[in-house]
């Protein structure tokens, strides 16, 4: 498979144990204003709440290999996020709200 992200495969990204280890569906993908990527589980419904103890810092290549659907976000602009209500729902892409900024 061709590499479609502008960032190199060894770029560090954030994910959660629930996504990376347990295989839970993604619920939020963020491409932060500082260029960081986050691939987080859905915490709605029966999902676990996101918390710092569950964070994992992995290579972008590793998350693409383990969760191939993340490849569809290679074109997500910096400062945007994608979310969905359930693992089967369609993704909605939109700019990150100003209150997400971590000046």
Secondary structure, DSSP 8 states (H G I E B T S, - for coil): -----SS-TT-EEEEEHHHHTT---EEEEEE-TTS-EEEEE--STTS----GGGEEEEEHHHHHHHSGGGGGGTT--TTEEEE-SSTTS--EEEE--GGG---
